[in-house]
Amino acid sequence: MNIFTSPAMPSANSLFQRSINRMSKKPMTTKSALSFAASLLLMTTQGFAQQAPTDTYKPDGYRMVTIETPANVQFHIAGLDSDANGVIYAATRLGEVWTLKDNQWHKFAEGLHEPTGLLVDDDGSILVAQKPELTRLRDTDADGVADSYLLFTSGWDFHDNYHEYNFGPVKDQMGNYFGTLNLSHNNPGAFSLGTMGSAGGYRGFAYKVDKKGRFQPYAWGLRSPAGIGANSNGEVFITDNQGDWVPTSKLHLLQAGKFYGHPVSLIDVEGFNKDNIPTLSLDELATMSEKPVAWIPHIEVANSPGNPAWDTSAGKFGPFAGQMFISDQTQSNIFRVILDKVNGQYQGAVINFMNHFQSGNIRLNFDQHGQLWVGQTADGWGSQGGKPFGLQKVVWDGTNPFELLNIELTTKGFKLTFTEALDPNSVSVDSIAAQHWHYHYSGKYGSPKMDLAAIAVSKVLLSKDGKSIDIELPLTADKVIQIDFPGLRDGKGRSVSVDKVYYTLNQLITDK
C-alpha cells in the first residue's frame, strides 16, 4: 500500500482512515469503511501468507548515503531527475521543485498541484506532472528560479479526487512524452467495479504527447500505475499496484491500444459503456488483457512499486549494467528486474537488491556518476522505513559482489549466471529448490498464490568458466517460478545476499 494506491496492508486500518480524512478533507463514510474492512477480511481468509524478508540484504560493495533535505520543509519527494551536470531536481507533493547543486538546496518552483513526476528535458527545461496538466518550467533569466510556467498539455479530466494522480513524464527516442493517469478512489461520481473508479476523461489510461503538446490516449486498463520509465531504446515500461483487478503488483511493456486489465477505464473506449462493461465475463476480460512482463510477488518483493530506472553507467554502479531497478514505497526497498526475450516477447524475473531504507522509496534516478538516487515519501500510510520523507542514494565502492547476475529460460529449465565463479563443491541438485504458482485475476482485492507446488530440480550443470549453472526442471507456461539457491558459494566462500529469484514464465521457448 502506498500514497498512490488504496490500502493493501492489514496493519494499515487506522493509517488509512487518517490519510483519507486528511487528503479528502472529509470523514470516511460508513460504506467506504466497511468496504475497506471487507478487503482486509478477504485478504486474511484467502490466506495471504507472503512474508517480507526479515534479514538485511545488500550486495557487497554497496552502501546507502542519506542526503540532508532543506530544513523545516515537508520534503515528500514524488518526482526526481538529474541533468547532465549532475544537478538533482526533486518535486515534492506539496507543490515545490527544488534543486541540489554542490550540496546546496535551492527552491526552483512552487505553487504546483501535487506533482508526482518530473523530467529534465533535453533543452534544460523541466516538465512536471501536476494532477490536472503537464507544465513546462523554465528559468529564462538564469537566476536559478523558474519564472516561466507554461501549460504543455491537459487532455484528460481531473475531478478533484485525491487519488487522481498523474505520473510521468518520460520520453522516447522520437521525442514523444508518455504518462499514466491513476483511477479515482471513493469518488461518488465515478463508475466503479471494485475499489477504484473512473468518472471519465481517460482515468486509468496511459497517454502520449507529441513535441507540440498534442495529447493522445495511448493504452488503458491501468489501476494505480505509479511507475513509468523509458530505456535507452525508447521502450516504455510501467508498474501497476496490487488491488482490485490486479492480483499482485506487476511490470508491463507499454504498447499502443493495449488493455492492461482494469475494466472501469473501458468507459472511455469506443464500443464500451457502463451498461455493457459489467456484462463482460472474467474469461473475456482476461483474454483482452496483456500479460505482464513480470509479476512482482506481494510483500516478498513489493507492495507499491515506483518507476523503473536503468543502470546506464557502463560499470560505474557495478556489474549490473543495463539492468532495470525499481523501488517500493511500502517495503522501503529496491529490487532488480532481469529481462528475458522469449519468442520475441519480453518476460523476466524480479530479485530483491537492497532494503532498510529510511522511508518509502517511490522514485529512482541514476546520475551521470553512476549513483542511484532514491526519492522517498510515506505520507500518511507509513512504510518499513520509519521516516516520513527523505532522499538517499546508493553508491558502489568497486568491490565485486557475489550475486545472481542473470537468468535465462532454456528448453529444459533455466540458466543462472553469477557475478563470480562458483565453488564447484557447492553446486548440486540439493543446493537448488523451486516452486511455482499462478495468480487469480478478478475484481477482488489481490490474489493469493494459486496452486502453489514444489517442483523437482532433476539436474544441475556447472559451466566451464564456473559462473553459470544450467538447471533442469519441469516447465509450465503462465506460472511464476521461484528458484532458491541458498547453498551456493563463490571461491571465497561467500553466499549471495539474496538467494531467491521469481521468474514470470508467460511462454516456453518455441523458436529453434
ZILIN-V362652 format. One record per backbone hydrogen bond with DSSP energy under -1.0 kcal/mol. CO is the residue of the C=O (numbers start at 1). NH is the residue of the N-H. Records with the same first field share a line. If there is no record, write none. Layout:
BEGIN
CO: NH / NH
END
This chain:
BEGIN
2: 5
9: 12
12: 16
13: 17
14: 18
15: 19
16: 20
17: 21
18: 22
19: 23
20: 24
29: 33
30: 34
31: 35
32: 36
33: 37
34: 38
35: 39
36: 40
37: 41
38: 42
39: 43
40: 44
41: 45
42: 46
43: 48
44: 47
47: 49
57: 355
59: 62
61: 397
63: 395
65: 393
70: 73
73: 75
74: 76
75: 77
76: 93
79: 91
81: 89
83: 86
87: 83
88: 100
89: 81
90: 98
91: 78 / 79
92: 95
95: 112
96: 92
97: 108 / 109
98: 90
99: 106
100: 88
101: 104
104: 101
106: 99
108: 146
109: 97
112: 114
113: 131
117: 129
119: 127
121: 124
125: 121
126: 137
127: 119
128: 130 / 135
129: 116
133: 130
134: 152 / 153
135: 128
136: 150
137: 126
138: 147 / 148
148: 138
150: 136
153: 134
161: 164
163: 165
165: 182
167: 180
170: 178
172: 175
176: 172
177: 209
178: 170
179: 207
180: 167
181: 204
184: 197
187: 190
191: 198
197: 184
198: 191
201: 157
202: 205
204: 222
205: 181
206: 218 / 219
207: 179
208: 216
209: 177
210: 213
214: 210
216: 208
218: 257
219: 206
220: 260
221: 262
223: 183
224: 226
227: 239
229: 237
231: 234
235: 231
236: 254
237: 229
238: 252
240: 250
243: 246 / 446
246: 243
247: 447
249: 296
250: 240
251: 293 / 294
252: 238
255: 258
258: 220
259: 290
263: 266
264: 267
265: 268
266: 269
269: 272
273: 277
277: 280
281: 285
282: 286
283: 287
284: 288
285: 289
293: 348
294: 251
297: 301 / 302
298: 300
302: 299
304: 329
309: 325
310: 312
311: 322
315: 318
320: 323
323: 311
324: 337
325: 309
326: 335
327: 306
328: 361
330: 384
332: 357
333: 328
334: 353 / 354
335: 326
336: 351
337: 324
338: 349
340: 347
342: 345
345: 342
347: 340
348: 504
349: 338
350: 502
351: 336
354: 334
358: 387
360: 377
362: 307
363: 375
365: 373
367: 370
371: 367
372: 394
373: 365
374: 392
375: 362 / 363
376: 77 / 390
378: 382
388: 378
390: 376
391: 67
392: 374
393: 65
394: 372
395: 63
403: 419
406: 417
408: 415
412: 473
413: 410
414: 471
415: 408
416: 469
417: 405 / 406
421: 491
423: 426
424: 427
428: 431
429: 432
433: 484
434: 455
435: 482
436: 453
437: 480
438: 450
442: 245
444: 446
450: 438
453: 436
459: 472
461: 470
466: 422
467: 418
468: 463
469: 416
470: 461
471: 414
472: 458 / 459
479: 505
480: 437
481: 503
482: 435
483: 501
484: 433
485: 488
489: 423
490: 493
494: 490
499: 485
501: 483
502: 350
503: 481
504: 506
505: 478 / 479
END
